[in-house]
Protein backbone atom coordinates (compact mmCIF):
# COMPACT_ATOMS: atom_id res chain seq x y z
CA UNK A 1 0.00 0.00 0.00
CA UNK A 2 2.77 2.43 0.93
CA UNK A 3 4.67 1.49 -2.24
CA UNK A 4 1.64 2.43 -4.39
CA UNK A 5 1.32 5.75 -2.59
CA UNK A 6 4.98 6.61 -3.13
CA UNK A 7 4.79 5.56 -6.79
CA UNK A 8 1.83 7.92 -7.33
CA UNK A 9 3.59 10.78 -5.56
CA UNK A 10 6.75 10.11 -7.57
CA UNK A 11 4.77 10.09 -10.84
CA UNK A 12 3.11 13.40 -9.93
CA UNK A 13 6.44 15.03 -9.07
CA UNK A 14 7.99 13.70 -12.28
CA UNK A 15 5.08 14.96 -14.37
CA UNK A 16 5.19 18.34 -12.62
CA UNK A 17 8.82 18.79 -13.66
CA UNK A 18 8.08 17.52 -17.16
CA UNK A 19 9.98 14.26 -16.72
CA UNK A 20 7.21 12.00 -17.97
CA UNK A 21 7.49 10.48 -21.40
CA UNK A 22 4.75 10.10 -23.96
CA UNK A 23 5.52 6.54 -24.99
CA UNK A 24 2.81 3.94 -24.46
CA UNK A 25 3.01 1.51 -21.56
CA UNK A 26 2.15 -2.18 -21.59
CA UNK A 27 0.98 -4.41 -18.80
CA UNK A 28 1.65 -8.02 -17.86
CA UNK A 29 -1.52 -9.23 -19.61
CA UNK A 30 -0.43 -7.78 -22.95
CA UNK A 31 3.04 -9.26 -22.55
CA UNK A 32 1.60 -12.67 -21.68
CA UNK A 33 -0.65 -12.53 -24.74
CA UNK A 34 2.32 -11.65 -26.98
CA UNK A 35 4.41 -14.43 -25.41
CA UNK A 36 1.68 -16.96 -26.11
CA UNK A 37 1.33 -15.79 -29.70
CA UNK A 38 5.11 -15.91 -30.25
CA UNK A 39 5.45 -19.38 -28.75
CA UNK A 40 2.61 -20.71 -30.92
CA UNK A 41 4.18 -19.27 -34.07
CA UNK A 42 7.62 -20.56 -33.09
CA UNK A 43 6.19 -24.05 -32.69
CA UNK A 44 4.64 -23.81 -36.17
CA UNK A 45 7.70 -22.33 -37.91
CA UNK A 46 10.78 -22.53 -35.65
CA UNK A 47 13.29 -21.09 -38.13
CA UNK A 48 11.45 -17.85 -38.95
CA UNK A 49 11.81 -14.50 -37.23
CA UNK A 50 8.12 -13.74 -37.00
CA UNK A 51 6.12 -10.59 -36.52
CA UNK A 52 4.85 -11.99 -33.23
CA UNK A 53 8.40 -11.86 -31.86
CA UNK A 54 8.57 -8.20 -32.86
CA UNK A 55 5.23 -7.56 -31.13
CA UNK A 56 6.57 -9.28 -28.01
CA UNK A 57 9.74 -7.17 -28.15
CA UNK A 58 7.58 -4.04 -28.55
CA UNK A 59 5.49 -5.03 -25.53
CA UNK A 60 8.56 -5.78 -23.42
CA UNK A 61 10.39 -2.49 -24.06
CA UNK A 62 7.17 -0.57 -23.31
CA UNK A 63 6.71 -2.30 -19.94
CA UNK A 64 6.97 -0.58 -16.57
CA UNK A 65 8.88 -3.63 -15.31
CA UNK A 66 12.65 -3.16 -15.66
CA UNK A 67 13.31 -6.88 -16.15
CA UNK A 68 10.80 -6.97 -19.03
CA UNK A 69 12.55 -3.99 -20.63
CA UNK A 70 15.93 -5.73 -20.31
CA UNK A 71 14.52 -8.90 -21.83
CA UNK A 72 13.09 -6.90 -24.73
CA UNK A 73 16.46 -5.21 -25.28
CA UNK A 74 18.20 -8.60 -25.36
CA UNK A 75 15.67 -9.97 -27.86
CA UNK A 76 16.05 -6.94 -30.12
CA UNK A 77 19.85 -6.99 -29.98
CA UNK A 78 19.76 -10.66 -31.02
CA UNK A 79 17.27 -9.88 -33.79
CA UNK A 80 19.33 -6.95 -35.11
CA UNK A 81 22.09 -9.25 -36.35
CA UNK A 82 19.66 -11.16 -38.57
CA UNK A 83 17.75 -8.20 -39.98
CA UNK A 84 18.33 -7.50 -43.64
CA UNK A 85 15.50 -5.24 -44.78
CA UNK A 86 16.14 -1.54 -44.08
CA UNK A 87 12.60 -0.90 -42.87
CA UNK A 88 12.77 -3.77 -40.40
CA UNK A 89 16.22 -2.67 -39.22
CA UNK A 90 14.88 0.83 -38.66
CA UNK A 91 12.07 -0.59 -36.51
CA UNK A 92 14.46 -2.73 -34.47
CA UNK A 93 16.77 0.24 -33.90
CA UNK A 94 13.83 2.38 -32.81
CA UNK A 95 12.57 -0.26 -30.38
CA UNK A 96 16.08 -0.69 -28.99
CA UNK A 97 16.21 3.08 -28.49
CA UNK A 98 12.88 2.93 -26.63
CA UNK A 99 14.21 0.13 -24.43
CA UNK A 100 17.40 2.02 -23.65
CA UNK A 101 15.37 5.15 -22.89
CA UNK A 102 13.16 3.23 -20.47
CA UNK A 103 16.27 1.66 -18.92
CA UNK A 104 17.70 5.14 -18.30
CA UNK A 105 20.52 4.70 -20.82
CA UNK A 106 19.89 8.00 -22.59
CA UNK A 107 23.19 8.26 -24.48
CA UNK A 108 22.69 4.77 -25.94
CA UNK A 109 19.11 5.61 -26.78
CA UNK A 110 20.23 8.75 -28.60
CA UNK A 111 22.81 6.81 -30.66
CA UNK A 112 20.24 4.19 -31.65
CA UNK A 113 17.55 6.70 -32.56
CA UNK A 114 20.12 8.63 -34.62
CA UNK A 115 20.91 5.42 -36.52
CA UNK A 116 17.21 4.90 -37.22
CA UNK A 117 16.87 8.51 -38.39
CA UNK A 118 19.84 8.11 -40.76
CA UNK A 119 17.87 5.36 -42.46
CA UNK A 120 14.64 7.34 -42.48
CA UNK A 121 14.95 11.06 -41.59
CA UNK A 122 11.18 11.58 -41.58
CA UNK A 123 10.44 8.75 -39.08
CA UNK A 124 8.06 10.64 -36.79
CA UNK A 125 8.18 8.25 -33.84
CA UNK A 126 11.98 8.37 -33.84
CA UNK A 127 11.94 12.16 -34.06
CA UNK A 128 9.60 12.35 -31.07
CA UNK A 129 11.77 9.90 -29.12
CA UNK A 130 14.88 11.91 -29.96
CA UNK A 131 13.23 15.02 -28.51
CA UNK A 132 12.35 13.12 -25.32
CA UNK A 133 15.90 11.79 -25.03
CA UNK A 134 17.41 15.24 -25.57
CA UNK A 135 15.05 16.74 -22.95
CA UNK A 136 15.94 14.02 -20.46
CA UNK A 137 19.68 14.47 -21.03
CA UNK A 138 19.35 18.24 -20.59
CA UNK A 139 17.28 17.88 -17.40
CA UNK A 140 19.68 15.31 -15.96
CA UNK A 141 22.54 17.71 -16.69
CA UNK A 142 20.76 20.53 -14.88
CA UNK A 143 20.05 18.29 -11.90
CA UNK A 144 23.72 17.30 -11.83
CA UNK A 145 24.78 20.95 -11.90
CA UNK A 146 22.32 21.69 -9.10
CA UNK A 147 23.67 18.86 -6.95
CA UNK A 148 27.24 19.99 -7.57
CA UNK A 149 26.32 23.58 -6.68
CA UNK A 150 24.63 22.40 -3.47
CA UNK A 151 27.72 20.36 -2.54
CA UNK A 152 29.96 23.38 -3.12
CA UNK A 153 27.62 25.45 -0.96
CA UNK A 154 27.79 22.93 1.89
CA UNK A 155 31.59 22.81 1.73
CA UNK A 156 31.83 26.62 1.60
CA UNK A 157 29.46 26.90 4.57
CA UNK A 158 31.58 24.44 6.51
CA UNK A 159 34.75 26.36 5.73
CA UNK A 160 33.08 29.67 6.66
CA UNK A 161 31.84 28.21 9.93
CA UNK A 162 35.31 26.90 10.73
CA UNK A 163 36.92 30.24 9.93
CA UNK A 164 34.36 32.17 11.96
CA UNK A 165 34.72 29.70 14.82
CA UNK A 166 38.49 30.22 14.73
CA UNK A 167 38.10 34.01 14.78
CA UNK A 168 35.88 33.93 17.88
CA UNK A 169 38.56 32.18 19.93
N, C-alpha and C positions, 0 to 999 in steps of 0.2 A: 504494500500500500504506500509506504513512504517512498519507495523507488519510483512509482508512478507519479507521485506528487512532484518529486524533484525533476523527473523527466519533463513534465509539463512546464514547470517553472523555467527549466533550462531552455526549452523550445521557445518560450515567450521571450526570454532575454535575447536569445539568438536572433529571433525574428525582429525584435525591436532594433537591434544593431545592424540589421540587414544581412545577417549571416546565413539565412536559410537559402536553400537552392530550390530551383523550380523543376527539378527532375522528378519523374514519377517514382513512387515507392511501390514495392510489392510486398505481399504477405506470405506466410508459410503455406497457406492453401494454394495460392497461385504457383508457388515453387513446387509443391507436391504434385500438382496437376501436370506441370511441365516435365517433371522427372518421370512420371508415369508414361506420358506421351513419348518421351525420348527413349525410355527403356523398351517400350513396345515396338517402336520403329527400329531400334538397334537389333532386337530379336529377329525382326523380319528381314533386315538388310544390314548385317553387321559391318560391312566394309565401307558404307557410305557415310559421309559427313552430312547429316540431314538438317533440315530447317528446324526440326524440333530441338536439336542440340543448341542451335542459335537462340531459339526462344527460351530455353532453359538458362543459357548464359545471360541473356537479357534480364530474365527474372532475378537471377542471382546477384548481378551487379547493381540492381535497383532495390535490393533488400536493405532493411534497417539492421540486419544481423551481420556483424563484421565477418564472421566465419563463412557466411554465404557469399559475401562480396569477394573474399579471398578465393573461395572455390570457383567462382565465376571468372576471376582473373586468371587462375590457373588453366581453366578450360579454354579460355580465349587465347592465351599465350600458346597453348598446344595447337589450337586450331589455326593460328596465324601462319605457322610453318607450312601447312598444307593448302593454303588459300592461293588460288591462281588468278581468279577473276578480279579485276580492279574494283568493281563495285562491292564485291563481298569483302575484299581486303579493307576497303574504306569503312565498312560497317563494323568489322572486327576491331579495327583501330579505334573507332569511335566508342565502342562498348568497353574496350580496355581503358580508354581515357575516362569514361564514366566510373568504372571500377576503381581506378587510381584516385579519382576525385573523392569518391565516397570513402576510400581508405585513408584520406588525408595526405596523399602523395601528390601534391599540387604541381610540382615541377615535372614529374613523370607524366601526369595528366596533360600538362601543357605541351610536352614534346609529342605525345601520341595524337592529340587533337590537331597539332600543326601538321603532322604527317598525313592525317586524313584530309585536311584542308588543301594540302599540296595536290592531292589526287582529285579533289573536287572543291574548288574555292567557293562555290555557292551553296555548300552543304549547310543548310540553316541550323540544324540541330548542333552541328559541330561549332558553328559560329556562336551560338548561344552558350554552349558549354565553355568555349574559350573565354567569353566575357565573364562567366561565373568564376572560372579558374583565376583569371587576372584580378577580379575583385577580391577573391579570397587571399591571393598572394599579397595584394596591397594591404588588406586589412591585417593580415598576420604580421606584415612588416611594421605597421603602425603600432600594433600591440607590443611587438618586440622592442620598438623604440621607447614606448611608454614604460615598459618594465625596466629597461636599462636606465631611463631617466629617474625612475623611482629609486632604483638601487643607488645611483649616484647621489640622490638627495639624502638617502638614509646615511650613507657614508659621510657626506659633507656635514650632516647634522651631528653625527657622532664625533667628528673631528672638532667641530665648533664647540660642542659641549665639553670635550676634553680640554680644549684651549681655554675656554671660559672658566672651567673648574680649576685649571692651573693658575689662572690670573687671580682668582679669589683667595688663594692660599697665601 
